[in-house]
């Protein structure tokens, strides 16, 4: 009789598989805590921020204007030839007796006669329109416009001097749908003094939260964008065009358009224009000052009132730096972001810290602190 062996027991194998599965889950959770969850309070990279509300500025809006041309020098008045001096009659000494005949003057008096032509001279004695135009250097009929002074354009001129090429690397702390996230970001700024290109991103090991680029020219206004591209997580890329030929600002994601007068910025070039003003016109930075710039976003544009809060010492991964803190506050009732920027004068006015805060209650934020500067 053949003995039938019992089927092998499989529970030890199941226990081993379950143990491996738990180990893999533990490793995944630990990786997520280290890369996705913001560091704890004991981590030296963590920091707290208190952003107080800033009242809106009371000054009237003053947008950038071009540097006014130098006043022309006044032409010197033409010199008139001096009339020839008339010789005086010779004086006879008293000690000498007068001669028998009187002494005549050596220069005969010259009698001048003015001839007028009634046919060519206006009866009223006033100059004609052509005469006025010739006298003022203008065209006939524009004598009044030529004599009235030209009104200067209202606004503020900034002597902008954009910073040199550099790559800035940041530690990023953020929240996305109320989930804390830790990652890193970069800003690549390149310029040859005539044009510029800026590429930036903020990401962690899984997602890219924000990716953008801006390129354009360096002109009399400073940083002058031509194309701005922005790509946010789970959203399509958008383009904002600053057309120099038609002098218009248009958008790929809307039908809005605005005139381009000079000095307008996109959301990325704005930061570097503020740095350019600091390098070239540092006197504009003082507590309570306001820098007004028209800023185009991804769908429309509006005037941003950049308020200078004052000088602040900030502790960053790269070290402690003295900075100028400026802020853009959204309008009441707006869902646009509050933007805080810290610029470091001892480092070419580079943006060493950036914070974007959602105005809604318990809104998300993105905070970038400089960790490395490469020039």
C-alpha positions as CSV (number, residue, x, y, z in Angstrom):
1,X,0.0,0.0,0.0
2,X,1.4,3.3,-1.1
3,X,1.5,6.0,1.6
4,X,0.3,9.4,0.5
5,X,2.2,12.3,2.0
6,X,0.2,15.2,3.3
7,X,0.3,18.5,1.3
8,X,3.1,20.9,2.3
9,X,2.2,23.6,4.7
10,X,2.3,27.1,3.1
11,X,1.9,29.4,6.1
12,X,5.6,29.9,6.7
13,X,5.9,31.3,3.1
14,X,3.0,33.6,3.6
15,X,4.5,34.9,6.8
16,X,7.8,35.7,5.0
17,X,5.9,37.5,2.2
18,X,3.9,39.5,4.7
19,X,7.1,40.5,6.5
20,X,8.7,41.7,3.3
21,X,5.6,43.7,2.4
22,X,5.6,45.4,5.7
23,X,9.3,46.2,5.4
24,X,8.8,47.8,2.0
25,X,5.9,49.9,3.3
26,X,8.0,51.1,6.2
27,X,10.8,52.1,3.8
28,X,8.3,54.0,1.6
29,X,6.8,55.8,4.6
30,X,10.3,56.8,5.8
31,X,11.3,58.0,2.4
32,X,8.1,60.1,2.1
33,X,8.7,61.6,5.5
34,X,12.2,62.7,4.5
35,X,11.4,64.0,1.1
36,X,7.7,65.1,1.0
37,X,6.9,66.1,4.6
38,X,8.3,69.4,5.8
39,X,11.1,69.0,8.4
40,X,10.2,69.0,12.1
41,X,10.9,71.9,14.4
42,X,14.2,70.3,15.5
43,X,15.5,70.4,11.9
44,X,17.9,73.3,11.6
45,X,16.5,74.1,8.1
46,X,13.0,74.7,9.4
47,X,12.0,78.3,10.2
48,X,8.9,80.2,11.1
49,X,7.6,83.4,9.4
50,X,5.3,86.0,10.6
51,X,3.9,88.2,7.8
52,X,1.9,91.1,9.1
53,X,-0.8,92.8,7.0
54,X,0.5,96.0,5.2
55,X,-1.9,98.9,4.7
56,X,-2.2,100.0,1.1
57,X,-0.1,103.0,0.0
58,X,-1.7,106.4,-0.1
59,X,0.6,108.0,-2.8
60,X,-0.8,108.4,-6.3
61,X,0.4,105.8,-8.9
62,X,3.6,106.8,-10.6
63,X,4.6,104.4,-13.4
64,X,8.1,104.3,-15.0
65,X,8.9,106.9,-17.7
66,X,11.9,107.2,-20.0
67,X,14.8,109.5,-19.0
68,X,13.9,113.0,-20.1
69,X,16.2,114.4,-22.8
70,X,18.8,116.9,-21.9
71,X,17.5,120.5,-22.2
72,X,19.0,122.2,-25.4
73,X,21.5,124.9,-24.8
74,X,20.3,128.4,-25.5
75,X,21.9,129.9,-28.6
76,X,24.0,132.9,-28.0
77,X,22.6,136.3,-29.1
78,X,24.3,137.5,-32.3
79,X,26.7,140.3,-31.8
80,X,25.9,143.6,-33.5
81,X,28.7,145.7,-35.1
82,X,29.4,148.7,-33.0
83,X,28.9,152.1,-34.7
84,X,32.2,153.8,-35.6
85,X,33.3,156.3,-33.0
86,X,32.9,159.9,-34.0
87,X,36.1,161.8,-33.8
88,X,36.0,164.8,-31.5
89,X,37.0,168.2,-32.7
90,X,40.6,169.2,-31.9
91,X,40.9,171.2,-28.7
92,X,42.8,174.5,-29.0
93,X,45.0,175.3,-26.0
94,X,44.0,178.4,-24.2
95,X,47.5,179.8,-24.3
96,X,47.5,179.9,-28.1
97,X,45.6,182.7,-29.8
98,X,43.0,181.6,-32.3
99,X,44.0,181.8,-35.9
100,X,42.4,184.3,-38.3
101,X,40.1,181.5,-39.8
102,X,38.0,179.2,-37.6
103,X,39.1,175.6,-37.4
104,X,36.6,173.3,-39.1
105,X,35.6,169.8,-37.9
106,X,37.7,167.1,-39.6
107,X,34.7,164.7,-39.8
108,X,31.6,165.9,-41.6
109,X,28.3,164.9,-40.0
110,X,26.6,162.0,-41.8
111,X,22.9,162.3,-42.5
112,X,21.0,159.0,-42.7
113,X,17.7,158.6,-44.4
114,X,15.2,155.8,-43.8
115,X,13.3,154.7,-46.8
116,X,10.1,152.8,-46.2
117,X,8.0,150.9,-48.7
118,X,4.4,151.1,-48.0
119,X,3.6,148.2,-50.3
120,X,5.8,145.7,-48.4
121,X,5.3,146.9,-44.8
122,X,2.0,145.8,-43.1
123,X,0.0,148.8,-42.0
124,X,-0.5,147.4,-38.5
125,X,3.2,147.0,-38.0
126,X,2.7,143.3,-36.9
127,X,4.8,140.5,-38.3
128,X,3.1,138.1,-40.7
129,X,2.6,134.4,-39.9
130,X,5.6,133.4,-42.0
131,X,7.8,136.0,-40.2
132,X,6.6,134.5,-36.9
133,X,7.4,131.0,-38.1
134,X,10.9,132.1,-39.2
135,X,11.5,133.8,-35.9
136,X,10.4,130.8,-33.8
137,X,11.9,128.1,-36.0
138,X,8.5,126.5,-36.6
139,X,6.0,126.3,-39.4
140,X,3.4,128.9,-40.3
141,X,0.4,128.8,-38.1
142,X,2.3,126.9,-35.2
143,X,3.9,130.0,-33.6
144,X,1.9,129.6,-30.4
145,X,2.7,125.9,-30.1
146,X,6.4,126.7,-30.7
147,X,6.5,129.3,-28.0
148,X,4.6,127.2,-25.3
149,X,6.8,124.8,-23.3
150,X,6.4,121.1,-23.7
151,X,4.7,119.4,-20.8
152,X,6.9,116.6,-19.3
153,X,5.4,113.1,-19.0
154,X,4.2,112.3,-15.5
155,X,5.8,109.3,-13.8
156,X,9.1,108.2,-12.2
157,X,12.4,107.5,-14.0
158,X,14.6,104.7,-12.6
159,X,18.3,104.4,-13.4
160,X,18.2,100.6,-13.6
161,X,21.4,98.5,-13.7
162,X,20.6,94.8,-13.9
163,X,22.8,92.4,-11.9
164,X,25.4,90.1,-13.6
165,X,24.8,86.5,-14.6
166,X,24.3,84.1,-11.7
167,X,22.7,80.8,-10.7
168,X,20.8,80.9,-7.4
169,X,19.8,77.7,-5.6
170,X,17.1,77.6,-2.9
171,X,15.7,75.4,-0.2
172,X,12.0,75.3,-0.7
173,X,9.3,74.9,1.9
174,X,5.7,74.9,0.8
175,X,2.2,73.5,1.3
176,X,0.1,72.0,-1.4
177,X,-3.5,71.3,-0.5
178,X,-2.5,71.8,3.1
179,X,0.2,69.1,2.8
180,X,3.7,70.2,3.9
181,X,6.3,69.8,1.2
182,X,10.1,70.2,1.2
183,X,12.1,70.6,-2.0
184,X,14.5,72.8,-3.9
185,X,14.4,75.6,-6.5
186,X,16.6,77.4,-8.9
187,X,16.8,80.7,-10.7
188,X,19.2,80.9,-13.7
189,X,19.8,84.5,-14.6
190,X,21.9,85.2,-17.8
191,X,22.7,88.6,-19.3
192,X,25.2,90.2,-21.7
193,X,24.2,93.7,-20.8
194,X,21.9,94.0,-23.9
195,X,19.6,91.0,-23.5
196,X,18.7,88.6,-20.7
197,X,17.1,85.1,-20.1
198,X,15.7,83.8,-16.8
199,X,14.7,80.2,-16.1
200,X,13.3,79.1,-12.8
201,X,11.6,76.2,-11.1
202,X,10.5,74.9,-7.7
203,X,10.2,71.1,-7.3
204,X,10.7,68.1,-5.0
205,X,11.7,64.6,-5.9
206,X,8.3,63.8,-7.4
207,X,6.7,67.0,-8.6
208,X,7.5,70.3,-10.2
209,X,5.3,72.9,-8.6
210,X,6.3,75.8,-10.8
211,X,8.4,76.1,-14.0
212,X,8.8,79.4,-15.8
213,X,11.0,81.4,-18.2
214,X,11.4,85.0,-19.2
215,X,13.6,86.6,-21.9
216,X,13.9,90.0,-23.5
217,X,16.2,93.0,-23.7
218,X,18.0,95.5,-21.5
219,X,16.9,99.0,-22.5
220,X,16.6,102.5,-21.0
221,X,13.9,101.2,-18.6
222,X,16.0,98.3,-17.4
223,X,14.7,94.7,-17.7
224,X,12.3,94.7,-20.7
225,X,10.6,91.3,-21.3
226,X,9.5,90.0,-24.7
227,X,8.1,86.5,-23.8
228,X,7.1,85.0,-20.5
229,X,6.2,81.3,-20.2
230,X,4.7,79.7,-17.0
231,X,3.8,76.1,-16.2
232,X,2.2,75.1,-12.9
233,X,1.5,71.6,-11.6
234,X,-1.5,70.0,-13.3
235,X,-2.0,73.1,-15.5
236,X,-1.2,73.8,-19.1
237,X,1.7,76.1,-20.0
238,X,0.8,79.7,-20.9
239,X,2.6,82.5,-22.9
240,X,2.6,86.2,-22.3
241,X,3.9,88.3,-25.3
242,X,5.4,91.8,-25.1
243,X,5.3,92.7,-28.8
244,X,7.8,95.5,-29.7
245,X,6.6,95.9,-33.3
246,X,2.9,96.6,-32.3
247,X,3.7,97.8,-28.8
248,X,1.1,95.5,-27.3
249,X,0.9,92.9,-24.5
250,X,-1.2,89.8,-25.2
251,X,-1.8,86.4,-23.7
252,X,-2.2,82.8,-25.0
253,X,-4.8,82.0,-22.4
254,X,-7.1,85.0,-22.9
255,X,-8.2,87.7,-25.4
256,X,-7.0,90.6,-23.2
257,X,-4.5,93.0,-24.5
258,X,-2.7,96.2,-23.2
259,X,-0.6,98.9,-24.7
260,X,3.2,98.5,-24.2
261,X,4.6,101.9,-23.2
262,X,7.9,100.8,-21.7
263,X,8.7,99.6,-18.2
264,X,6.1,96.8,-18.1
265,X,7.2,93.5,-16.4
266,X,6.1,89.9,-16.1
267,X,5.9,88.0,-12.9
268,X,9.5,86.8,-13.1
269,X,11.2,89.8,-14.6
270,X,9.6,92.0,-11.9
271,X,12.1,90.6,-9.3
272,X,15.1,91.4,-11.4
273,X,13.9,94.8,-12.3
274,X,13.6,95.6,-8.6
275,X,17.2,94.3,-8.2
276,X,18.2,96.5,-11.2
277,X,16.7,99.6,-9.5
278,X,18.5,98.8,-6.3
279,X,21.9,98.6,-8.1
280,X,21.4,101.7,-10.3
281,X,19.1,103.9,-8.1
282,X,19.5,102.7,-4.5
283,X,18.0,106.0,-3.2
284,X,14.6,104.7,-4.3
285,X,14.8,102.2,-1.5
286,X,13.7,103.7,1.8
287,X,11.1,102.6,4.4
288,X,7.6,103.6,3.2
289,X,8.7,104.1,-0.5
290,X,6.5,102.7,-3.3
291,X,7.7,101.4,-6.7
292,X,4.8,101.1,-9.2
293,X,5.1,98.7,-12.1
294,X,2.6,97.3,-14.6
295,X,2.9,93.5,-14.3
296,X,1.4,91.1,-16.8
297,X,0.4,87.7,-15.5
298,X,-0.8,84.7,-17.5
299,X,-4.3,86.0,-18.4
300,X,-4.2,89.8,-17.7
301,X,-2.2,92.6,-16.2
302,X,-2.5,95.3,-13.6
303,X,-0.4,97.9,-11.7
304,X,1.5,96.3,-8.9
305,X,2.4,98.6,-6.0
306,X,5.7,97.4,-4.5
307,X,6.0,98.7,-1.0
308,X,9.4,99.0,0.7
309,X,9.1,97.8,4.3
310,X,12.7,98.4,5.3
311,X,16.0,96.7,6.0
312,X,16.0,93.3,7.7
313,X,18.5,90.7,8.8
314,X,17.5,87.3,7.6
315,X,18.9,83.9,8.5
316,X,19.2,81.7,5.4
317,X,20.9,78.4,4.6
318,X,23.7,80.4,3.0
319,X,24.2,82.5,6.1
320,X,22.8,85.7,7.7
321,X,22.4,88.6,5.3
322,X,21.3,92.2,5.5
323,X,18.4,92.7,3.0
324,X,15.7,95.1,1.9
325,X,12.3,93.6,2.4
326,X,9.6,94.6,-0.2
327,X,6.1,93.3,-0.5
328,X,3.3,93.3,-3.1
329,X,-0.1,93.1,-1.4
330,X,-3.1,91.9,-3.4
331,X,-6.1,94.1,-3.6
332,X,-8.8,93.5,-1.0
333,X,-11.1,90.7,-2.1
334,X,-8.6,89.5,-4.7
335,X,-7.5,85.8,-4.9
336,X,-4.0,86.9,-6.1
337,X,-0.9,86.1,-4.1
338,X,0.9,88.2,-1.6
339,X,4.6,88.3,-2.7
340,X,7.4,89.0,-0.3
341,X,10.9,89.6,-1.7
342,X,14.2,90.0,0.2
343,X,17.0,91.6,-1.8
344,X,20.7,91.6,-0.6
345,X,22.7,94.7,-1.6
346,X,26.0,93.1,-0.6
347,X,25.3,90.3,-3.2
348,X,24.4,92.5,-6.2
349,X,20.8,92.9,-5.0
350,X,20.1,89.2,-5.8
351,X,16.7,87.9,-4.5
352,X,17.9,85.8,-1.6
353,X,14.5,84.9,-0.4
354,X,11.0,84.7,-2.0
355,X,7.7,83.9,-0.5
356,X,4.3,83.5,-2.3
357,X,1.3,83.3,0.0
358,X,-2.3,82.5,-0.9
359,X,-4.5,85.2,0.5
360,X,-7.3,82.8,1.4
361,X,-7.6,81.5,5.0
362,X,-5.2,78.6,5.6
363,X,-4.0,79.1,2.1
364,X,-0.9,77.4,0.6
365,X,2.5,79.1,0.4
366,X,5.8,78.7,-1.4
367,X,8.9,79.9,0.5
368,X,12.4,79.9,-1.2
369,X,15.5,80.6,0.8
370,X,18.9,80.9,-0.9
371,X,21.2,78.0,-0.2
372,X,23.9,78.5,-2.8
373,X,25.0,81.3,-5.2
374,X,27.1,80.5,-8.3
375,X,28.5,83.3,-10.5
